[in-house]
Amino acid sequence: MKYTFLKRIQWNGSLYLLLLFFIAGVLPGFGQDKTVSKINKGLTDIGEFENTSDTIKKKKKGSFVPVPFPVTDENLGYGGILAVAYMQNNKKSNRENTPQTITGIAGGGTSTGTWLASIFHSQSMNNDKMRYNGMVGYADVFLDFYILEKIDRLRFPIETNLTFWGTQHQMLFRIAQSNFFIGPQYRFMNVKGKIKLERDDPDYEDLAIYLKFKETVSAIALLGNYDSRDQVISPVKGYYTGFLLRRNATWLGATRDYYWAEIYAYAYYKLGSRLYTILKFDFQYADDNTPFYVKPYIELRGVPAMRYQGNEVSTFENQWRIDLFKNISMVAFAGVGKSFNSFKEFSESKRIYNYGTGVRYTLKNVNNLRIGVDVAWSNEDFAWGISLGTGL
């Protein structure tokens, strides 16, 4: 058992990308994307806030926007990230909702000993026919993973410590005069990691060791999306859908080969003068050779990061918002998700749910950015966090 277990751990040792691109990718809506970044979706991969910015009023000067981002996740720990972004309207574009030019830095840490720092930049070019964003970052991450519950019948998480630096860049091109964009992305990462296996259970005393590994991630991706939102930071109507196809390849200098894919859809509706709703769907896929550090996981507010992983993950979430008075509004939301290794397991896989509420304050002088606090519950957990934009 020991030999088999250790061999599989060493083979699967890889880079945990999601945390850096989820948090350091600049402020996804909540501590568990997208969104990391959205990290998630982020990060679209680098983060919704970084990818976005609207042209509401033409100003001669830009604005510095400092945003604190508390982290209150059971797995990530308790702490915070602070980002400072300089946002400036693109004066050379005559298109509505042209993204602003955004440049900034982010850094912080948590009670687990995790810390990170990054710099980022995004801008549109050629009358918003091209959209670029990129980042460079470093992180020292302490995180537990539960994916090994399915290996050798282990029923406890493993503790990891990964230090890594990396960069990501992407360029999207508008298709004719439509709202469709498509383009490439490149991601490079170097990581050094330790896996700690240490339990009081005598059956696992022989596993009380530290495993060390090094890996390189070098991946290209094709991205495409359709964006008809009335604005990007805090939309109230329109659609945002897209896909991502990523290939991590040894011929690019990576340690291993694997595929990773995602499709997503957001629908924004205004139902009355003060009532709004958002529908969100997301599906992610990773092949069998994908290391567990980068396997998809359920991203719902109130659900600990990385707690429910699988080769395939699907989530659905619905949020409602009502304006109360002046710049104050309240939201309520609920969602459901499943993680599984094949479609045959879908019906038998555990249903993970979340629900919660929150309050928003609209910063009208910062392109109607909504900032607030959400509290959320899930099957076994509770969390709260700062929300930016829609929160999804």
C-alpha positions as CSV (number, residue, x, y, z in Angstrom):
1,M,0.0,0.0,0.0
2,K,2.8,2.4,0.9
3,Y,4.6,2.0,-2.4
4,T,1.5,2.4,-4.5
5,F,0.3,5.4,-2.5
6,L,3.6,7.3,-2.6
7,K,4.1,6.5,-6.3
8,R,0.7,8.0,-7.2
9,I,1.3,11.1,-5.0
10,Q,4.7,11.8,-6.7
11,W,3.2,11.3,-10.2
12,N,0.4,13.7,-9.4
13,G,2.5,16.4,-7.9
14,S,1.8,19.6,-9.8
15,L,1.1,23.3,-9.6
16,Y,-1.9,24.7,-7.8
17,L,-2.7,27.5,-10.2
18,L,-6.2,28.5,-9.1
19,L,-5.4,30.4,-6.0
20,L,-3.0,32.8,-7.6
21,F,-5.2,33.5,-10.6
22,F,-8.3,33.6,-8.4
23,I,-7.1,36.0,-5.8
24,A,-4.0,37.8,-7.1
25,G,-5.7,38.1,-10.5
26,V,-7.5,41.0,-8.9
27,L,-10.6,40.7,-6.8
28,P,-13.2,38.2,-7.9
29,G,-16.5,38.8,-6.2
30,F,-16.1,36.4,-3.3
31,G,-13.6,34.4,-1.2
32,Q,-14.5,31.1,-2.8
33,D,-13.1,32.5,-8.4
34,K,-14.4,32.7,-11.1
35,T,-12.4,33.3,-9.9
36,V,-10.3,32.7,-8.0
37,S,-10.3,34.7,-10.5
38,K,-13.4,34.5,-11.4
39,I,-9.7,33.9,-9.6
40,N,-11.9,32.0,-12.1
41,K,-13.9,33.0,-13.5
42,G,-10.5,34.7,-14.0
43,L,-9.5,34.7,-13.0
44,T,-12.4,35.2,-16.6
45,D,-9.0,33.4,-15.6
46,I,-7.4,36.5,-14.3
47,G,-10.5,37.8,-12.6
48,E,-13.7,39.6,-13.6
49,F,-12.6,42.9,-12.1
50,E,-9.4,42.9,-14.0
51,N,-11.0,42.1,-17.3
52,T,-13.6,44.7,-16.9
53,S,-14.3,48.4,-16.8
54,D,-16.9,50.6,-18.4
55,T,-16.9,54.0,-20.1
56,I,-19.6,55.8,-18.2
57,K,-18.3,59.3,-18.2
58,K,-15.2,60.6,-20.0
59,K,-12.9,62.0,-17.4
60,K,-9.7,63.8,-18.0
61,K,-7.9,61.9,-15.2
62,G,-8.1,58.3,-14.0
63,S,-8.8,57.1,-10.5
64,F,-6.9,55.1,-7.9
65,V,-9.2,52.4,-6.5
66,P,-8.0,50.7,-3.3
67,V,-10.0,47.6,-2.5
68,P,-9.5,45.4,0.6
69,F,-10.5,41.8,0.1
70,P,-11.0,39.8,3.4
71,V,-10.4,36.0,3.1
72,T,-12.7,33.9,5.3
73,D,-12.5,30.5,3.9
74,E,-12.1,27.3,6.0
75,N,-9.4,26.0,3.8
76,L,-7.6,29.2,2.8
77,G,-7.7,30.6,6.3
78,Y,-8.5,34.0,7.6
79,G,-6.7,37.1,6.4
80,G,-6.9,39.5,3.5
81,I,-5.7,40.8,0.2
82,L,-5.3,44.5,-0.7
83,A,-5.3,45.6,-4.3
84,V,-4.7,49.1,-5.6
85,A,-5.7,49.7,-9.2
86,Y,-5.4,52.8,-11.4
87,M,-8.4,53.0,-13.7
88,Q,-8.5,55.3,-16.7
89,N,-11.0,55.7,-19.5
90,N,-9.8,54.8,-23.0
91,K,-10.1,58.2,-24.8
92,K,-9.2,56.8,-28.2
93,S,-12.2,54.6,-28.5
94,N,-15.7,55.8,-29.6
95,R,-17.4,52.5,-28.7
96,E,-19.8,52.3,-25.8
97,N,-18.7,50.3,-22.7
98,T,-15.1,50.3,-23.9
99,P,-13.0,48.7,-21.1
100,Q,-10.9,51.1,-19.1
101,T,-7.1,50.8,-18.9
102,I,-6.4,49.2,-15.5
103,T,-3.0,48.8,-13.9
104,G,-2.4,47.7,-10.3
105,I,-0.8,45.7,-7.6
106,A,-2.2,43.2,-5.2
107,G,-0.8,41.4,-2.1
108,G,-1.7,39.9,1.2
109,G,-1.9,36.7,3.3
110,T,-3.9,34.5,5.6
111,S,-3.7,32.7,8.9
112,T,-2.5,29.5,7.3
113,G,0.8,31.2,6.3
114,T,-0.3,31.7,2.8
115,W,0.9,35.0,1.1
116,L,1.0,36.3,-2.4
117,A,1.8,39.3,-4.5
118,S,1.1,40.3,-8.1
119,I,1.1,43.1,-10.7
120,F,-1.5,43.3,-13.5
121,H,-2.5,45.3,-16.5
122,S,-5.4,45.3,-18.9
123,Q,-6.4,47.6,-21.8
124,S,-8.3,47.8,-25.1
125,M,-6.7,48.8,-28.3
126,N,-7.7,49.8,-31.9
127,N,-11.1,51.2,-31.0
128,D,-11.8,48.2,-28.7
129,K,-11.2,45.7,-31.5
130,M,-8.5,44.1,-29.3
131,R,-8.5,43.4,-25.5
132,Y,-5.4,42.5,-23.6
133,N,-4.7,41.6,-20.0
134,G,-1.8,40.1,-18.3
135,M,-0.3,39.5,-14.9
136,V,2.9,38.4,-13.1
137,G,2.7,37.0,-9.6
138,Y,4.3,35.0,-6.8
139,A,2.7,33.0,-4.0
140,D,3.5,30.8,-1.0
141,V,0.4,28.7,-0.5
142,F,-0.7,26.4,2.4
143,L,-3.8,24.4,1.5
144,D,-5.6,21.1,2.2
145,F,-6.8,18.8,-0.6
146,Y,-9.5,16.2,-0.3
147,I,-9.2,14.5,-3.8
148,L,-7.1,11.7,-2.3
149,E,-10.1,10.3,-0.5
150,K,-10.6,8.3,-3.7
151,I,-7.0,6.9,-3.6
152,D,-6.2,3.9,-1.4
153,R,-9.3,4.6,0.7
154,L,-7.7,7.5,2.5
155,R,-10.4,9.5,4.3
156,F,-8.5,12.6,5.3
157,P,-7.2,15.6,3.4
158,I,-3.5,16.1,2.6
159,E,-1.6,19.2,3.6
160,T,0.4,21.0,1.0
161,N,2.8,23.9,0.8
162,L,3.5,25.3,-2.7
163,T,5.7,28.2,-3.6
164,F,5.4,29.4,-7.2
165,W,5.8,32.3,-9.6
166,G,4.3,32.7,-12.9
167,T,2.8,34.9,-15.6
168,Q,-0.3,34.8,-17.9
169,H,-1.1,36.9,-20.9
170,Q,-4.1,36.9,-23.3
171,M,-5.4,38.9,-26.3
172,L,-9.0,38.8,-27.5
173,F,-10.0,40.0,-31.0
174,R,-13.5,41.3,-31.8
175,I,-15.1,39.5,-34.7
176,A,-16.2,42.2,-37.2
177,Q,-18.5,44.6,-35.5
178,S,-20.2,42.0,-33.3
179,N,-20.1,41.3,-29.6
180,F,-18.1,38.1,-30.2
181,F,-14.4,37.9,-29.1
182,I,-11.8,35.2,-29.7
183,G,-8.1,34.9,-29.0
184,P,-5.2,33.1,-27.4
185,Q,-3.8,32.9,-23.9
186,Y,-0.5,31.7,-22.6
187,R,0.3,30.6,-19.0
188,F,3.7,29.8,-17.5
189,M,4.4,28.7,-14.0
190,N,7.3,27.3,-11.9
191,V,6.5,25.6,-8.6
192,K,8.3,23.9,-5.7
193,G,6.0,21.9,-3.5
194,K,5.8,19.8,-0.3
195,I,3.1,17.3,0.6
196,K,2.8,16.5,4.3
197,L,1.1,13.2,5.3
198,E,0.9,13.0,9.0
199,R,-1.9,11.4,11.0
200,D,-2.4,9.9,14.5
201,D,-4.1,6.9,13.0
202,P,-1.5,4.0,13.4
203,D,-2.5,2.7,10.0
204,Y,-0.8,5.7,8.4
205,E,2.3,6.1,10.6
206,D,4.4,5.0,7.7
207,L,3.1,7.9,5.7
208,A,4.3,10.6,8.0
209,I,6.8,12.0,5.6
210,Y,7.3,15.1,3.4
211,L,7.3,14.6,-0.3
212,K,9.0,17.3,-2.4
213,F,8.6,18.0,-6.1
214,K,9.2,20.6,-8.8
215,E,7.1,21.2,-11.8
216,T,6.7,23.5,-14.8
217,V,3.4,24.5,-16.3
218,S,3.5,25.9,-19.8
219,A,0.0,26.0,-21.4
220,I,-1.7,27.6,-24.4
221,A,-5.4,28.2,-24.6
222,L,-8.1,29.3,-26.9
223,L,-10.7,31.7,-25.5
224,G,-14.0,32.9,-26.9
225,N,-16.9,34.8,-25.5
226,Y,-20.0,36.8,-26.4
227,D,-20.6,39.9,-24.3
228,S,-23.8,42.0,-24.7
229,R,-23.8,43.4,-21.1
230,D,-24.9,47.0,-20.7
231,Q,-21.8,47.4,-18.5
232,V,-19.1,45.1,-17.3
233,I,-18.3,45.8,-13.7
234,S,-21.9,45.8,-12.4
235,P,-24.2,44.8,-15.3
236,V,-28.0,44.8,-14.9
237,K,-29.0,43.4,-18.3
238,G,-27.4,41.4,-21.2
239,Y,-25.6,38.1,-21.7
240,Y,-22.0,37.0,-21.1
241,T,-21.1,33.5,-22.4
242,G,-17.9,31.8,-23.5
243,F,-15.5,28.9,-23.5
244,L,-11.9,28.1,-22.7
245,L,-9.8,25.2,-24.1
246,R,-6.4,24.8,-22.5
247,R,-3.5,22.5,-23.4
248,N,-0.6,22.0,-21.0
249,A,2.1,20.5,-23.2
250,T,5.6,19.0,-22.8
251,W,6.6,20.4,-26.2
252,L,6.0,23.9,-24.7
253,G,8.4,23.0,-21.8
254,A,5.8,21.7,-19.4
255,T,6.4,18.7,-17.1
256,R,3.3,16.9,-18.3
257,D,0.5,16.8,-20.9
258,Y,-3.1,17.4,-20.1
259,Y,-6.3,19.1,-21.3
260,W,-8.6,21.5,-19.4
261,A,-11.8,23.1,-20.6
262,E,-14.7,25.3,-19.4
263,I,-18.0,26.7,-20.7
264,Y,-19.9,29.3,-18.9
265,A,-23.0,31.5,-19.3
266,Y,-24.4,34.5,-17.4
267,A,-27.8,36.1,-18.0
268,Y,-28.7,39.5,-16.5
269,Y,-32.3,40.7,-16.3
270,K,-34.0,43.8,-15.1
271,L,-37.5,42.8,-13.9
272,G,-38.7,46.1,-12.5
273,S,-37.5,49.6,-11.6
274,R,-35.8,48.2,-8.5
275,L,-35.7,44.4,-9.1
276,Y,-32.9,42.5,-10.8
277,T,-31.8,38.8,-11.2
278,I,-28.8,36.9,-12.5
279,L,-28.6,33.3,-13.7
280,K,-25.1,31.7,-13.8
281,F,-24.1,28.3,-15.2
282,D,-20.6,26.8,-15.3
283,F,-19.1,23.5,-16.5
284,Q,-15.5,22.5,-16.2
285,Y,-13.6,19.4,-17.5
286,A,-10.1,18.0,-16.9
287,D,-8.7,14.8,-18.4
288,D,-7.5,11.9,-16.3
289,N,-3.9,13.0,-16.5
290,T,-4.6,16.4,-14.9
291,P,-3.0,16.5,-11.5
292,F,-5.3,17.0,-8.5
293,Y,-3.9,20.4,-7.8
294,V,-5.5,21.9,-10.8
295,K,-8.6,19.7,-11.1
296,P,-11.9,21.6,-11.2
297,Y,-13.7,22.2,-7.9
298,I,-17.2,23.5,-6.9
299,E,-17.1,27.3,-6.7
300,L,-20.0,28.5,-4.7
301,R,-20.2,31.1,-1.9
302,G,-20.1,29.4,1.4
303,V,-18.3,26.3,0.1
304,P,-14.7,25.9,1.1
305,A,-12.2,26.2,-1.8
306,M,-11.0,22.9,-3.2
307,R,-13.3,20.9,-1.0
308,Y,-15.2,19.1,-3.8
309,Q,-13.1,18.3,-6.8
310,G,-13.4,16.0,-9.8
311,N,-12.6,15.6,-13.4
312,E,-15.9,17.3,-14.2
313,V,-17.7,20.0,-12.2
314,S,-21.0,21.7,-12.9
315,T,-22.6,24.6,-11.0
316,F,-25.7,26.7,-11.2
317,E,-26.5,29.8,-9.2
318,N,-29.3,32.4,-9.1
319,Q,-29.1,35.8,-7.5
320,W,-31.7,38.5,-6.9
321,R,-31.1,42.1,-6.0
322,I,-33.6,44.8,-4.9
323,D,-32.7,48.5,-4.6
324,L,-33.8,49.9,-1.2
325,F,-32.9,53.6,-1.1
326,K,-30.2,55.9,-2.5
327,N,-27.2,53.7,-3.1
328,I,-28.2,50.8,-0.8
329,S,-29.5,47.4,-2.1
330,M,-29.8,43.9,-0.8
331,V,-29.3,40.5,-2.5
332,A,-30.3,36.9,-2.0
333,F,-28.8,33.9,-3.7
334,A,-28.9,30.1,-4.0
335,G,-27.0,27.6,-6.0
336,V,-26.2,23.9,-6.5
337,G,-23.2,22.1,-7.8
338,K,-21.8,18.6,-8.4
339,S,-18.3,17.2,-8.9
340,F,-17.7,13.8,-10.5
341,N,-15.2,11.9,-12.6
342,S,-17.5,10.8,-15.4
343,F,-21.0,11.4,-16.5
344,K,-21.9,7.9,-15.3
345,E,-21.3,9.2,-11.7
346,F,-23.4,12.3,-12.0
347,S,-26.6,10.9,-10.5
348,E,-24.7,9.3,-7.6
349,S,-22.5,12.2,-6.8
350,K,-23.2,14.4,-3.8
351,R,-25.3,17.5,-4.4
352,I,-23.6,20.5,-2.9
353,Y,-25.8,23.6,-2.3
354,N,-25.5,27.1,-1.0
355,Y,-27.7,30.0,-0.1
356,G,-27.2,33.4,1.5
357,T,-27.8,37.1,1.5
358,G,-25.9,40.3,1.3
359,V,-25.9,44.1,1.2
360,R,-24.5,46.3,-1.5
361,Y,-23.4,50.0,-1.7
362,T,-23.1,51.6,-5.2
363,L,-20.0,53.7,-5.8
364,K,-21.4,55.9,-8.6
365,N,-18.2,57.8,-9.0
366,V,-16.4,54.5,-9.8
367,N,-18.5,53.4,-12.8
368,N,-21.3,52.2,-10.5
369,L,-19.2,49.6,-8.9
370,R,-21.2,47.8,-6.2
371,I,-19.3,46.7,-3.1
372,G,-20.7,44.9,-0.1
373,V,-20.7,41.9,2.2
374,D,-22.2,38.5,1.6
375,V,-23.0,35.7,4.1
376,A,-23.4,32.2,2.8
377,W,-24.3,28.7,4.0
378,S,-23.6,25.4,2.4
379,N,-24.0,21.7,3.3
380,E,-21.6,21.8,6.2
381,D,-20.0,25.3,6.2
382,F,-20.6,29.0,6.6
383,A,-18.6,31.9,5.2
384,W,-18.7,35.6,4.7
385,G,-16.8,37.8,2.3
386,I,-16.5,41.1,0.5
387,S,-18.4,41.3,-2.8
388,L,-17.4,43.3,-5.8
389,G,-19.6,43.9,-8.8
390,T,-22.3,41.3,-9.0
391,G,-20.7,38.9,-6.6
392,L,-21.0,36.0,-8.9
